[in-house]
Amino acid sequence: MDWKSKLSPKDFRVIYNLPPSAKFILYVLNQDGPKSRKDIINITLLSSRTVGHALKLLLESNLVEKVKPTKEKPKSKIDNRIVKYRLA
C-alpha cells in the first residue's frame, strides 16, 4: 500500500511547506523503511543538526513516528538509546 494514499489534502499542504531536507528524509524513509538518526545522516549526507531539525518538524506534523527497539531473543541485550524513525 502506498503511503501517499493515506494522506489528506491537509497533509499534502504540510509536506509542501516543509524544507527540502525534511522532504528528502521523508523520501528516504519511504524507500528504505525505518532508520536510526545515524543511518539517516550517513545515507543523506546531511549534517546532524539539519537531520535533527527535519525529524523534529516531521514528528510535529505526525508524518514520522519514533519506534523503540524490541528484543528478538529473551536474553539479548539491546541499546534502548537507539531510536528508529518510520513513516506514520
Jmol script that loads the backbone (N, CA, C; Angstrom):
load data "model"
ATOM      1  N   MET A   1       0.835  -1.184   0.000  1.00  0.00           N
ATOM      2  CA  MET A   1       0.000   0.000   0.000  1.00  0.00           C
ATOM      3  C   MET A   1       0.878   1.245   0.000  1.00  0.00           C
ATOM      4  N   ASP A   2       0.529   2.173  -0.814  1.00  0.00           N
ATOM      5  CA  ASP A   2       1.291   3.394  -0.947  1.00  0.00           C
ATOM      6  C   ASP A   2       0.967   4.337   0.200  1.00  0.00           C
ATOM      7  N   TRP A   3       1.973   4.915   0.826  1.00  0.00           N
ATOM      8  CA  TRP A   3       1.749   5.790   1.977  1.00  0.00           C
ATOM      9  C   TRP A   3       1.043   7.072   1.588  1.00  0.00           C
ATOM     10  N   LYS A   4       1.166   7.488   0.330  1.00  0.00           N
ATOM     11  CA  LYS A   4       0.513   8.718  -0.113  1.00  0.00           C
ATOM     12  C   LYS A   4      -1.003   8.591  -0.135  1.00  0.00           C
ATOM     13  N   SER A   5      -1.502   7.382  -0.311  1.00  0.00           N
ATOM     14  CA  SER A   5      -2.950   7.196  -0.378  1.00  0.00           C
ATOM     15  C   SER A   5      -3.620   7.454   0.969  1.00  0.00           C
ATOM     16  N   LYS A   6      -2.856   7.396   2.065  1.00  0.00           N
ATOM     17  CA  LYS A   6      -3.417   7.636   3.391  1.00  0.00           C
ATOM     18  C   LYS A   6      -3.417   9.116   3.765  1.00  0.00           C
ATOM     19  N   LEU A   7      -2.801   9.956   2.947  1.00  0.00           N
ATOM     20  CA  LEU A   7      -2.670  11.366   3.283  1.00  0.00           C
ATOM     21  C   LEU A   7      -3.899  12.161   2.858  1.00  0.00           C
ATOM     22  N   SER A   8      -4.253  13.129   3.673  1.00  0.00           N
ATOM     23  CA  SER A   8      -5.350  14.034   3.348  1.00  0.00           C
ATOM     24  C   SER A   8      -4.785  15.240   2.596  1.00  0.00           C
ATOM     25  N   PRO A   9      -5.650  16.046   1.997  1.00  0.00           N
ATOM     26  CA  PRO A   9      -5.148  17.259   1.326  1.00  0.00           C
ATOM     27  C   PRO A   9      -4.388  18.178   2.283  1.00  0.00           C
ATOM     28  N   LYS A  10      -4.779  18.185   3.566  1.00  0.00           N
ATOM     29  CA  LYS A  10      -4.065  18.998   4.556  1.00  0.00           C
ATOM     30  C   LYS A  10      -2.636  18.495   4.719  1.00  0.00           C
ATOM     31  N   ASP A  11      -2.448  17.162   4.713  1.00  0.00           N
ATOM     32  CA  ASP A  11      -1.109  16.593   4.841  1.00  0.00           C
ATOM     33  C   ASP A  11      -0.235  16.973   3.651  1.00  0.00           C
ATOM     34  N   PHE A  12      -0.817  16.994   2.453  1.00  0.00           N
ATOM     35  CA  PHE A  12      -0.046  17.401   1.279  1.00  0.00           C
ATOM     36  C   PHE A  12       0.399  18.862   1.415  1.00  0.00           C
ATOM     37  N   ARG A  13      -0.459  19.693   1.993  1.00  0.00           N
ATOM     38  CA  ARG A  13      -0.117  21.091   2.212  1.00  0.00           C
ATOM     39  C   ARG A  13       1.026  21.200   3.221  1.00  0.00           C
ATOM     40  N   VAL A  14       0.976  20.363   4.258  1.00  0.00           N
ATOM     41  CA  VAL A  14       2.042  20.363   5.269  1.00  0.00           C
ATOM     42  C   VAL A  14       3.364  19.949   4.628  1.00  0.00           C
ATOM     43  N   ILE A  15       3.332  18.889   3.828  1.00  0.00           N
ATOM     44  CA  ILE A  15       4.549  18.416   3.155  1.00  0.00           C
ATOM     45  C   ILE A  15       5.086  19.485   2.208  1.00  0.00           C
ATOM     46  N   TYR A  16       4.201  20.169   1.510  1.00  0.00           N
ATOM     47  CA  TYR A  16       4.608  21.214   0.578  1.00  0.00           C
ATOM     48  C   TYR A  16       5.371  22.322   1.293  1.00  0.00           C
ATOM     49  N   ASN A  17       4.981  22.628   2.535  1.00  0.00           N
ATOM     50  CA  ASN A  17       5.608  23.712   3.281  1.00  0.00           C
ATOM     51  C   ASN A  17       6.863  23.294   4.044  1.00  0.00           C
ATOM     52  N   LEU A  18       7.211  22.015   4.031  1.00  0.00           N
ATOM     53  CA  LEU A  18       8.414  21.547   4.715  1.00  0.00           C
ATOM     54  C   LEU A  18       9.666  21.946   3.936  1.00  0.00           C
ATOM     55  N   PRO A  19      10.799  22.088   4.639  1.00  0.00           N
ATOM     56  CA  PRO A  19      12.057  22.366   3.929  1.00  0.00           C
ATOM     57  C   PRO A  19      12.501  21.151   3.105  1.00  0.00           C
ATOM     58  N   PRO A  20      13.345  21.353   2.113  1.00  0.00           N
ATOM     59  CA  PRO A  20      13.789  20.250   1.263  1.00  0.00           C
ATOM     60  C   PRO A  20      14.444  19.101   2.029  1.00  0.00           C
ATOM     61  N   SER A  21      15.154  19.407   3.106  1.00  0.00           N
ATOM     62  CA  SER A  21      15.812  18.346   3.870  1.00  0.00           C
ATOM     63  C   SER A  21      14.778  17.407   4.490  1.00  0.00           C
ATOM     64  N   ALA A  22      13.671  17.945   4.988  1.00  0.00           N
ATOM     65  CA  ALA A  22      12.630  17.112   5.588  1.00  0.00           C
ATOM     66  C   ALA A  22      11.944  16.258   4.516  1.00  0.00           C
ATOM     67  N   LYS A  23      11.742  16.824   3.347  1.00  0.00           N
ATOM     68  CA  LYS A  23      11.139  16.055   2.240  1.00  0.00           C
ATOM     69  C   LYS A  23      12.079  14.923   1.819  1.00  0.00           C
ATOM     70  N   PHE A  24      13.380  15.213   1.806  1.00  0.00           N
ATOM     71  CA  PHE A  24      14.356  14.191   1.436  1.00  0.00           C
ATOM     72  C   PHE A  24      14.361  13.054   2.453  1.00  0.00           C
ATOM     73  N   ILE A  25      14.300  13.378   3.728  1.00  0.00           N
ATOM     74  CA  ILE A  25      14.255  12.343   4.770  1.00  0.00           C
ATOM     75  C   ILE A  25      12.968  11.545   4.667  1.00  0.00           C
ATOM     76  N   LEU A  26      11.868  12.195   4.363  1.00  0.00           N
ATOM     77  CA  LEU A  26      10.600  11.500   4.154  1.00  0.00           C
ATOM     78  C   LEU A  26      10.723  10.514   2.994  1.00  0.00           C
ATOM     79  N   TYR A  27      11.385  10.927   1.927  1.00  0.00           N
ATOM     80  CA  TYR A  27      11.612  10.061   0.769  1.00  0.00           C
ATOM     81  C   TYR A  27      12.482   8.858   1.146  1.00  0.00           C
ATOM     82  N   VAL A  28      13.563   9.099   1.896  1.00  0.00           N
ATOM     83  CA  VAL A  28      14.467   8.014   2.300  1.00  0.00           C
ATOM     84  C   VAL A  28      13.736   6.998   3.174  1.00  0.00           C
ATOM     85  N   LEU A  29      12.943   7.480   4.129  1.00  0.00           N
ATOM     86  CA  LEU A  29      12.192   6.567   4.988  1.00  0.00           C
ATOM     87  C   LEU A  29      11.155   5.783   4.197  1.00  0.00           C
ATOM     88  N   ASN A  30      10.597   6.396   3.174  1.00  0.00           N
ATOM     89  CA  ASN A  30       9.636   5.693   2.328  1.00  0.00           C
ATOM     90  C   ASN A  30      10.324   4.594   1.524  1.00  0.00           C
ATOM     91  N   GLN A  31      11.513   4.861   1.023  1.00  0.00           N
ATOM     92  CA  GLN A  31      12.225   3.901   0.185  1.00  0.00           C
ATOM     93  C   GLN A  31      12.886   2.781   0.988  1.00  0.00           C
ATOM     94  N   ASP A  32      13.514   3.134   2.113  1.00  0.00           N
ATOM     95  CA  ASP A  32      14.346   2.183   2.847  1.00  0.00           C
ATOM     96  C   ASP A  32      13.715   1.633   4.116  1.00  0.00           C
ATOM     97  N   GLY A  33      12.602   2.188   4.556  1.00  0.00           N
ATOM     98  CA  GLY A  33      11.977   1.716   5.793  1.00  0.00           C
ATOM     99  C   GLY A  33      12.566   2.394   7.010  1.00  0.00           C
ATOM    100  N   PRO A  34      12.253   1.884   8.210  1.00  0.00           N
ATOM    101  CA  PRO A  34      12.709   2.524   9.447  1.00  0.00           C
ATOM    102  C   PRO A  34      14.233   2.634   9.519  1.00  0.00           C
ATOM    103  N   LYS A  35      14.692   3.801   9.936  1.00  0.00           N
ATOM    104  CA  LYS A  35      16.127   4.070  10.049  1.00  0.00           C
ATOM    105  C   LYS A  35      16.393   4.850  11.323  1.00  0.00           C
ATOM    106  N   SER A  36      17.589   4.662  11.872  1.00  0.00           N
ATOM    107  CA  SER A  36      18.008   5.461  13.025  1.00  0.00           C
ATOM    108  C   SER A  36      18.505   6.813  12.517  1.00  0.00           C
ATOM    109  N   ARG A  37      18.659   7.740  13.440  1.00  0.00           N
ATOM    110  CA  ARG A  37      19.146   9.068  13.070  1.00  0.00           C
ATOM    111  C   ARG A  37      20.538   8.983  12.438  1.00  0.00           C
ATOM    112  N   LYS A  38      21.386   8.138  12.991  1.00  0.00           N
ATOM    113  CA  LYS A  38      22.735   7.972  12.458  1.00  0.00           C
ATOM    114  C   LYS A  38      22.700   7.409  11.035  1.00  0.00           C
ATOM    115  N   ASP A  39      21.814   6.448  10.791  1.00  0.00           N
ATOM    116  CA  ASP A  39      21.669   5.894   9.440  1.00  0.00           C
ATOM    117  C   ASP A  39      21.197   6.961   8.452  1.00  0.00           C
ATOM    118  N   ILE A  40      20.260   7.792   8.889  1.00  0.00           N
ATOM    119  CA  ILE A  40      19.750   8.858   8.020  1.00  0.00           C
ATOM    120  C   ILE A  40      20.869   9.837   7.673  1.00  0.00           C
ATOM    121  N   ILE A  41      21.698  10.159   8.658  1.00  0.00           N
ATOM    122  CA  ILE A  41      22.822  11.068   8.412  1.00  0.00           C
ATOM    123  C   ILE A  41      23.783  10.460   7.396  1.00  0.00           C
ATOM    124  N   ASN A  42      24.085   9.168   7.537  1.00  0.00           N
ATOM    125  CA  ASN A  42      25.019   8.511   6.619  1.00  0.00           C
ATOM    126  C   ASN A  42      24.445   8.369   5.210  1.00  0.00           C
ATOM    127  N   ILE A  43      23.160   8.112   5.097  1.00  0.00           N
ATOM    128  CA  ILE A  43      22.540   7.930   3.779  1.00  0.00           C
ATOM    129  C   ILE A  43      22.400   9.261   3.043  1.00  0.00           C
ATOM    130  N   THR A  44      21.905  10.275   3.751  1.00  0.00           N
ATOM    131  CA  THR A  44      21.595  11.550   3.094  1.00  0.00           C
ATOM    132  C   THR A  44      22.788  12.493   2.986  1.00  0.00           C
ATOM    133  N   LEU A  45      23.825  12.271   3.799  1.00  0.00           N
ATOM    134  CA  LEU A  45      24.991  13.156   3.855  1.00  0.00           C
ATOM    135  C   LEU A  45      24.628  14.565   4.319  1.00  0.00           C
ATOM    136  N   LEU A  46      23.529  14.677   5.049  1.00  0.00           N
ATOM    137  CA  LEU A  46      23.151  15.946   5.660  1.00  0.00           C
ATOM    138  C   LEU A  46      23.823  16.044   7.029  1.00  0.00           C
ATOM    139  N   SER A  47      23.952  17.258   7.541  1.00  0.00           N
ATOM    140  CA  SER A  47      24.564  17.427   8.855  1.00  0.00           C
ATOM    141  C   SER A  47      23.627  16.919   9.948  1.00  0.00           C
ATOM    142  N   SER A  48      24.205  16.632  11.098  1.00  0.00           N
ATOM    143  CA  SER A  48      23.436  16.119  12.228  1.00  0.00           C
ATOM    144  C   SER A  48      22.374  17.125  12.663  1.00  0.00           C
ATOM    145  N   ARG A  49      22.736  18.363  12.668  1.00  0.00           N
ATOM    146  CA  ARG A  49      21.799  19.413  13.072  1.00  0.00           C
ATOM    147  C   ARG A  49      20.630  19.525  12.092  1.00  0.00           C
ATOM    148  N   THR A  50      20.909  19.434  10.806  1.00  0.00           N
ATOM    149  CA  THR A  50      19.861  19.506   9.786  1.00  0.00           C
ATOM    150  C   THR A  50      18.907  18.330   9.906  1.00  0.00           C
ATOM    151  N   VAL A  51      19.460  17.132  10.098  1.00  0.00           N
ATOM    152  CA  VAL A  51      18.634  15.936  10.252  1.00  0.00           C
ATOM    153  C   VAL A  51      17.776  16.048  11.506  1.00  0.00           C
ATOM    154  N   GLY A  52      18.357  16.530  12.596  1.00  0.00           N
ATOM    155  CA  GLY A  52      17.605  16.692  13.832  1.00  0.00           C
ATOM    156  C   GLY A  52      16.445  17.655  13.680  1.00  0.00           C
ATOM    157  N   HIS A  53      16.698  18.767  13.009  1.00  0.00           N
ATOM    158  CA  HIS A  53      15.634  19.749  12.792  1.00  0.00           C
ATOM    159  C   HIS A  53      14.538  19.183  11.884  1.00  0.00           C
ATOM    160  N   ALA A  54      14.941  18.501  10.819  1.00  0.00           N
ATOM    161  CA  ALA A  54      13.962  17.917   9.897  1.00  0.00           C
ATOM    162  C   ALA A  54      13.121  16.853  10.597  1.00  0.00           C
ATOM    163  N   LEU A  55      13.749  16.001  11.410  1.00  0.00           N
ATOM    164  CA  LEU A  55      12.996  14.981  12.146  1.00  0.00           C
ATOM    165  C   LEU A  55      12.036  15.621  13.146  1.00  0.00           C
ATOM    166  N   LYS A  56      12.464  16.700  13.765  1.00  0.00           N
ATOM    167  CA  LYS A  56      11.587  17.417  14.695  1.00  0.00           C
ATOM    168  C   LYS A  56      10.345  17.927  13.968  1.00  0.00           C
ATOM    169  N   LEU A  57      10.535  18.519  12.791  1.00  0.00           N
ATOM    170  CA  LEU A  57       9.405  19.020  12.011  1.00  0.00           C
ATOM    171  C   LEU A  57       8.484  17.883  11.570  1.00  0.00           C
ATOM    172  N   LEU A  58       9.075  16.765  11.150  1.00  0.00           N
ATOM    173  CA  LEU A  58       8.279  15.626  10.701  1.00  0.00           C
ATOM    174  C   LEU A  58       7.508  14.996  11.860  1.00  0.00           C
ATOM    175  N   LEU A  59       8.123  14.941  13.044  1.00  0.00           N
ATOM    176  CA  LEU A  59       7.435  14.403  14.219  1.00  0.00           C
ATOM    177  C   LEU A  59       6.284  15.315  14.634  1.00  0.00           C
ATOM    178  N   GLU A  60       6.495  16.626  14.600  1.00  0.00           N
ATOM    179  CA  GLU A  60       5.452  17.579  14.982  1.00  0.00           C
ATOM    180  C   GLU A  60       4.275  17.545  14.025  1.00  0.00           C
ATOM    181  N   SER A  61       4.531  17.259  12.762  1.00  0.00           N
ATOM    182  CA  SER A  61       3.445  17.205  11.777  1.00  0.00           C
ATOM    183  C   SER A  61       2.847  15.800  11.657  1.00  0.00           C
ATOM    184  N   ASN A  62       3.285  14.880  12.513  1.00  0.00           N
ATOM    185  CA  ASN A  62       2.758  13.498  12.563  1.00  0.00           C
ATOM    186  C   ASN A  62       2.943  12.732  11.259  1.00  0.00           C
ATOM    187  N   LEU A  63       4.005  13.036  10.527  1.00  0.00           N
ATOM    188  CA  LEU A  63       4.315  12.290   9.310  1.00  0.00           C
ATOM    189  C   LEU A  63       5.285  11.155   9.599  1.00  0.00           C
ATOM    190  N   VAL A  64       6.017  11.261  10.714  1.00  0.00           N
ATOM    191  CA  VAL A  64       7.007  10.264  11.123  1.00  0.00           C
ATOM    192  C   VAL A  64       6.766   9.961  12.593  1.00  0.00           C
ATOM    193  N   GLU A  65       7.060   8.724  12.983  1.00  0.00           N
ATOM    194  CA  GLU A  65       6.939   8.350  14.389  1.00  0.00           C
ATOM    195  C   GLU A  65       8.201   7.643  14.850  1.00  0.00           C
ATOM    196  N   LYS A  66       8.447   7.735  16.169  1.00  0.00           N
ATOM    197  CA  LYS A  66       9.598   7.057  16.762  1.00  0.00           C
ATOM    198  C   LYS A  66       9.217   5.618  17.072  1.00  0.00           C
ATOM    199  N   VAL A  67      10.177   4.707  16.881  1.00  0.00           N
ATOM    200  CA  VAL A  67       9.964   3.300  17.189  1.00  0.00           C
ATOM    201  C   VAL A  67      11.092   2.848  18.105  1.00  0.00           C
ATOM    202  N   LYS A  68      10.742   2.376  19.272  1.00  0.00           N
ATOM    203  CA  LYS A  68      11.738   1.828  20.201  1.00  0.00           C
ATOM    204  C   LYS A  68      12.133   0.432  19.745  1.00  0.00           C
ATOM    205  N   PRO A  69      13.398   0.057  19.912  1.00  0.00           N
ATOM    206  CA  PRO A  69      13.823  -1.294  19.524  1.00  0.00           C
ATOM    207  C   PRO A  69      13.210  -2.343  20.442  1.00  0.00           C
ATOM    208  N   THR A  70      12.956  -3.504  19.885  1.00  0.00           N
ATOM    209  CA  THR A  70      12.401  -4.608  20.666  1.00  0.00           C
ATOM    210  C   THR A  70      13.410  -5.741  20.719  1.00  0.00           C
ATOM    211  N   LYS A  71      13.318  -6.531  21.768  1.00  0.00           N
ATOM    212  CA  LYS A  71      14.219  -7.668  21.919  1.00  0.00           C
ATOM    213  C   LYS A  71      13.719  -8.825  21.063  1.00  0.00           C
ATOM    214  N   GLU A  72      14.609  -9.369  20.250  1.00  0.00           N
ATOM    215  CA  GLU A  72      14.239 -10.503  19.427  1.00  0.00           C
ATOM    216  C   GLU A  72      14.394 -11.810  20.203  1.00  0.00           C
ATOM    217  N   LYS A  73      15.393 -11.856  21.066  1.00  0.00           N
ATOM    218  CA  LYS A  73      15.614 -13.026  21.903  1.00  0.00           C
ATOM    219  C   LYS A  73      15.413 -12.596  23.354  1.00  0.00           C
ATOM    220  N   PRO A  74      14.920 -13.470  24.197  1.00  0.00           N
ATOM    221  CA  PRO A  74      14.634 -13.073  25.580  1.00  0.00           C
ATOM    222  C   PRO A  74      15.836 -12.527  26.346  1.00  0.00           C
ATOM    223  N   LYS A  75      17.022 -13.086  26.137  1.00  0.00           N
ATOM    224  CA  LYS A  75      18.188 -12.667  26.907  1.00  0.00           C
ATOM    225  C   LYS A  75      19.132 -11.759  26.122  1.00  0.00           C
ATOM    226  N   SER A  76      18.709 -11.288  24.968  1.00  0.00           N
ATOM    227  CA  SER A  76      19.595 -10.448  24.175  1.00  0.00           C
ATOM    228  C   SER A  76      19.651  -9.043  24.759  1.00  0.00           C
ATOM    229  N   LYS A  77      20.821  -8.449  24.689  1.00  0.00           N
ATOM    230  CA  LYS A  77      20.990  -7.077  25.155  1.00  0.00           C
ATOM    231  C   LYS A  77      20.678  -6.146  23.998  1.00  0.00           C
ATOM    232  N   ILE A  78      20.014  -5.070  24.329  1.00  0.00           N
ATOM    233  CA  ILE A  78      19.665  -4.107  23.297  1.00  0.00           C
ATOM    234  C   ILE A  78      19.885  -2.705  23.850  1.00  0.00           C
ATOM    235  N   ASP A  79      20.384  -1.829  23.015  1.00  0.00           N
ATOM    236  CA  ASP A  79      20.638  -0.461  23.437  1.00  0.00           C
ATOM    237  C   ASP A  79      19.340   0.334  23.310  1.00  0.00           C
ATOM    238  N   ASN A  80      18.760   0.718  24.427  1.00  0.00           N
ATOM    239  CA  ASN A  80      17.483   1.430  24.415  1.00  0.00           C
ATOM    240  C   ASN A  80      17.616   2.885  23.990  1.00  0.00           C
ATOM    241  N   ARG A  81      18.842   3.372  23.865  1.00  0.00           N
ATOM    242  CA  ARG A  81      19.016   4.759  23.440  1.00  0.00           C
ATOM    243  C   ARG A  81      18.813   4.914  21.939  1.00  0.00           C
ATOM    244  N   ILE A  82      18.964   3.841  21.198  1.00  0.00           N
ATOM    245  CA  ILE A  82      18.815   3.906  19.749  1.00  0.00           C
ATOM    246  C   ILE A  82      17.335   3.898  19.412  1.00  0.00           C
ATOM    247  N   VAL A  83      16.907   4.932  18.697  1.00  0.00           N
ATOM    248  CA  VAL A  83      15.516   5.064  18.296  1.00  0.00           C
ATOM    249  C   VAL A  83      15.478   5.064  16.782  1.00  0.00           C
ATOM    250  N   LYS A  84      14.530   4.344  16.219  1.00  0.00           N
ATOM    251  CA  LYS A  84      14.354   4.360  14.765  1.00  0.00           C
ATOM    252  C   LYS A  84      13.148   5.210  14.436  1.00  0.00           C
ATOM    253  N   TYR A  85      13.166   5.775  13.254  1.00  0.00           N
ATOM    254  CA  TYR A  85      12.074   6.597  12.772  1.00  0.00           C
ATOM    255  C   TYR A  85      11.438   5.913  11.571  1.00  0.00           C
ATOM    256  N   ARG A  86      10.116   5.948  11.512  1.00  0.00           N
ATOM    257  CA  ARG A  86       9.398   5.363  10.375  1.00  0.00           C
ATOM    258  C   ARG A  86       8.228   6.261  10.014  1.00  0.00           C
ATOM    259  N   LEU A  87       7.677   6.031   8.841  1.00  0.00           N
ATOM    260  CA  LEU A  87       6.524   6.805   8.413  1.00  0.00           C
ATOM    261  C   LEU A  87       5.333   6.477   9.293  1.00  0.00           C
ATOM    262  N   ALA A  88       4.567   7.498   9.616  1.00  0.00           N
ATOM    263  CA  ALA A  88       3.389   7.296  10.482  1.00  0.00           C
ATOM    264  C   ALA A  88       2.230   6.726   9.686  1.00  0.00           C
TER     265      ALA A  88
END
end "model"
wireframe off; spacefill off
backbone 0.3
color backbone group
